[in-house]
């Protein structure tokens, strides 16, 4: 299986939301700012999204990153590789108050459209 990494496109959002809602911790029917802002994805040769990295705020209001993945295919090492791919280009990610607003607007838009 060939694995590729790339930035998230708007056309990926439905698949990313599906991946997110399949996680054990997802218990509600609407996304909250805990969803974060999807940044990069790991894809297989068949264009299946295997994992997605997100930037979000933790409980202490600090910026953090996380990776959600299809655990049946993606090992912890593969998820760590995606996280490194995302973090190596940290300068491309907004690190200010507009990030919170962007996350809020994205989750609101997804909740009403996807």
FENUR-V429869 format. One record per residue. N is the residue number from 1. RES is the residue in three letters. PHI is phi in whole degrees, -180 to 180 (* if undefined). OMEGA is omega in whole degrees, 0 to 359 (999 if undefined). D_LAST is the distance of its C-alpha to the last C-alpha in Angstrom with 2 decimals. Layout:
{{N,RES,PHI,OMEGA,D_LAST} {N,RES,PHI,OMEGA,D_LAST}}
//
This chain:
{{1,UNK,*,175,29.28} {2,UNK,-87,180,28.63} {3,UNK,-112,175,26.33} {4,UNK,-128,177,24.97} {5,UNK,-119,174,23.39} {6,UNK,-161,177,21.49} {7,UNK,-69,179,19.33} {8,UNK,-76,172,15.53} {9,UNK,-107,177,14.06} {10,UNK,-56,181,10.85} {11,UNK,-65,178,10.52} {12,UNK,-85,191,10.82} {13,UNK,-58,180,7.86} {14,UNK,-59,180,6.16} {15,UNK,-67,179,9.84} {16,UNK,-68,178,10.59} {17,UNK,-62,177,8.33} {18,UNK,-60,178,9.98} {19,UNK,-62,180,13.22} {20,UNK,-63,184,12.97} {21,UNK,-74,177,12.51} {22,UNK,-83,180,15.41} {23,UNK,-72,182,17.70} {24,UNK,-61,185,20.49} {25,UNK,-81,182,19.98} {26,UNK,-82,186,16.52} {27,UNK,-126,183,17.62} {28,UNK,-119,184,15.30} {29,UNK,-92,178,12.12} {30,UNK,-127,178,10.74} {31,UNK,-79,175,10.89} {32,UNK,-118,177,14.14} {33,UNK,-59,174,15.92} {34,UNK,-63,175,17.24} {35,UNK,-60,180,14.15} {36,UNK,85,179,15.86} {37,UNK,-114,180,15.29} {38,UNK,-65,184,14.76} {39,UNK,-114,184,17.82} {40,UNK,-133,178,19.04} {41,UNK,-128,172,18.40} {42,UNK,-109,182,20.97} {43,UNK,-122,172,20.74} {44,UNK,-93,183,23.05} {45,UNK,-58,182,24.77} {46,UNK,-87,181,22.39} {47,UNK,65,176,19.45} {48,UNK,-80,177,18.15} {49,UNK,-79,182,16.79} {50,UNK,-93,182,19.37} {51,UNK,-158,179,18.87} {52,UNK,-141,175,17.25} {53,UNK,-101,183,19.18} {54,UNK,-132,168,18.09} {55,UNK,-111,182,20.16} {56,UNK,-157,178,20.29} {57,UNK,-107,177,22.99} {58,UNK,-88,183,25.10} {59,UNK,-62,180,27.00} {60,UNK,-90,179,29.72} {61,UNK,66,177,27.42} {62,UNK,-105,178,28.10} {63,UNK,-71,179,25.78} {64,UNK,-143,178,25.14} {65,UNK,-123,173,23.31} {66,UNK,-149,177,21.96} {67,UNK,-125,172,20.90} {68,UNK,-111,185,18.76} {69,UNK,-145,172,19.72} {70,UNK,-80,187,20.20} {71,UNK,-64,179,23.58} {72,UNK,-76,184,24.90} {73,UNK,-121,189,25.11} {74,UNK,-100,177,25.14} {75,UNK,-81,177,28.31} {76,UNK,-61,179,28.81} {77,UNK,-66,179,30.65} {78,UNK,-66,178,27.84} {79,UNK,-63,178,25.42} {80,UNK,-64,177,28.20} {81,UNK,-63,178,28.51} {82,UNK,-65,179,24.89} {83,UNK,-62,177,25.53} {84,UNK,-64,177,28.72} {85,UNK,-58,181,27.03} {86,UNK,-69,186,24.67} {87,UNK,-75,182,27.55} {88,UNK,-67,180,30.05} {89,UNK,-117,184,28.46} {90,UNK,-56,184,27.89} {91,UNK,-64,181,29.11} {92,UNK,-81,183,25.97} {93,UNK,-98,179,23.94} {94,UNK,-66,180,24.31} {95,UNK,-127,179,26.42} {96,UNK,-158,183,26.76} {97,UNK,-61,180,25.44} {98,UNK,-66,177,22.85} {99,UNK,-64,178,21.06} {100,UNK,-60,180,20.46} {101,UNK,-64,179,19.19} {102,UNK,-63,179,16.86} {103,UNK,-64,179,15.40} {104,UNK,-60,181,15.14} {105,UNK,-66,179,13.51} {106,UNK,-64,181,10.89} {107,UNK,-64,177,10.04} {108,UNK,-63,180,10.25} {109,UNK,-63,179,7.98} {110,UNK,-62,181,5.11} {111,UNK,-58,183,6.44} {112,UNK,-104,184,6.51} {113,UNK,-137,188,3.81} {114,UNK,-88,999,0.00}}
//
